[in-house]
Amino acid sequence: MRALARVGITALVDEATGYQHDREQQELQRILAAYLSPHLVGWAKTFPDDFYFHLFRLRGWSFDSQSNRRPRDVGRLTSVLIYKHPLR
């Protein structure tokens, strides 16, 4: 909880000062990863939004970068494309 609070405060300060336009896109994720213990890092974001954007584009689906909801097929396609698991 403290890690999330610290990253939230950092994001709020960046927002108030206008720095959010200057920082790198993944900077807050890097800060959060530094606070997370190694056994929790597995829950951090694995693939960038670009991966999902192009996957949705190729399938003809509409992509909402603000939502974490994905069709079940996205997990299956990720397993096939990234982890080379056979499609069932």
ABEGO torsion letter per residue (X at the ends): XAAAAAAAAAAAAAAAAGAAAABBAAAAAAAAAAABBAAAAAABBABBAAAAAAAAAAAGBBBBAABABBBAAAAAAAAAAAAGBBBX
